[in-house]
């Protein structure tokens, strides 16, 4: 039950309502019932107003100024002049746009109840109106009305504050923060074209173990810890001039940090370059993630961060969405923080379009095609193999890189049909190469997800048989990261591959985390040195030592070495002198279409 004076609870009160909106009328009746007023008569218009009034003789009338049948003014005049109870309190109901308040007061109206109805405000107004009717308040009417207005304003301000602030921490909440962003975007949109609008960045901090704290210590203690974290964030954010004060509406600047919900704090950085953004985030992470001392316990508070900068034509929902996408990416990749990247955004409009288009491209072979990059034998300088490179010429976005295509397929469940498409088309082309008498190997890259497919090995074996390709002419390239997730299952797959006579190449060697630890376990016959160690080989002593060590180690293990990214004669000569087995790169040969590869081979394999 809503708050109501004891005096009113003892009365048997009657209220007559005229409300044209059925939903609003039902809401108002419910509010009055909650005030212990059970005898409520509700009319939808003024047609039967006088007869209903005379029948029940109400203690309070609430009249809708928008009712069409009859007018509020005429009925107010009748009550005050000719009814059996001319002193009855009368309130009118109308929205904020109503401009007839002064006229209504002159007619004898005692109060104005704003619509849509707010239960706490209606409670205050009805209490005061009926108390005046019963003679419980003997104040002058004008003074009483002033007091009511003052009380109502205080309640409105408190309700407004509660609607825009988190209850326990008293920090601005999501509604407040989004209003700040909306104002900010509106201001930047109204700037003249000659002015440069400072870049602003939303940064979201996620207490990703707070639910565990809540479940372990209970809601009450978790609330106290939340307040402690709010104080910590607020204090630390004040140290940075780049963190913007949050200003919105009637409130004074409410500090620099908001609490979107129980686990997400957020700030706005203004006019900060990428490197400085990352620096501030790292510093805040280091300080805010320190264990919290609470009632003799040490509470761990691990935090993840995602951030996104505003862009031209931005809106609040899109901006916030990008920051949350960055946060999700950071947590999925087990990173402390991440900035927004469209490539990693599985929910972007572009990506949704690309998913549908990729599915169609696979099914209809539209826009997808293969290039073949030659690999040269260091002993005789001839082409000894080719690596298959996937290409997609999208009708809207143009040529898309293989990494983007594969990442899209992995995220959307299309990697299996895409791999089948690549294998079948590459094998078909390689059959032509072999039939022309060129005994080359064919290297095909596999996604980590491919290794967990149930029927991939069966599909490969079937395609080899269809296109009459000897298994030892096929090399499947995998990265060392395949063993970081599901290592036993991945190793079992690789062993089954080699049992068929197919060779395994370890791609991008040296860029992962577990190269040497897993190299002895993997049935690898070829290792590809990542281009990061090749590009500066002739100028970097460190790169030379690393490459020489890799080649020496592989020679001892009986593993062939392929160097990627050979872009000049000096690098080629250096790798040959170090004992590398095969080379590939634009200096030697650019990736070729299947027909051009055959022409190159027919022209002398050089």
Secondary structure, DSSP 4 states (H G I P E B T S, - for coil): -----HHHHTS--EEEEE-S-HHHHHHHHHHHHHTT--EEEEESSSTTHHHHHHHH--SEEEEETT-SSS-HHHHHHHHHHHSS-TT-EEEEEE-TT---HHHHHHHT--EEEESS--HHHHHHHHHHHHHHHTTS--S-HHHHHHHHHHHHHHHHHHHHHHHHB-TTT--B-HHHHHHHHHHHHHHHHHS-TTSPPPPEEEEEEEETTHHHHHHHH-HHHHHHHHHHHHHHHHHHHTT-TTBPP---TTSPP--S-EEEETTEEEEEEES--HHHHHHHHHHHHHHHTSPEEETTEEE---EEEEEEE--TT--HHHHHHHHHHHHHHHHHTT-SEEE--GGG-TT-HHHHHHHHHHHHHHHHT-SEEEEEEEEEETTT--EEEEEEEEEEEETTTEEE-HHHHHHHHHHHT-HHHHHHHHHHHHHHHHHHHHHTT---EEEEE--GGGGG-SSHHHHHHHHHHHTT--GGGEEEEEEGGGGTSSHHHHHHHHHHHHHTT-EEEEEEETSSS-HHHHHTTS--SEEEE-GGGTTTTTT-HHHHHHHHHHHHHHHHHT-EEEE----SHHHHHHHHHHT-SEE-STTT---B-HHHHHHHHHTT--
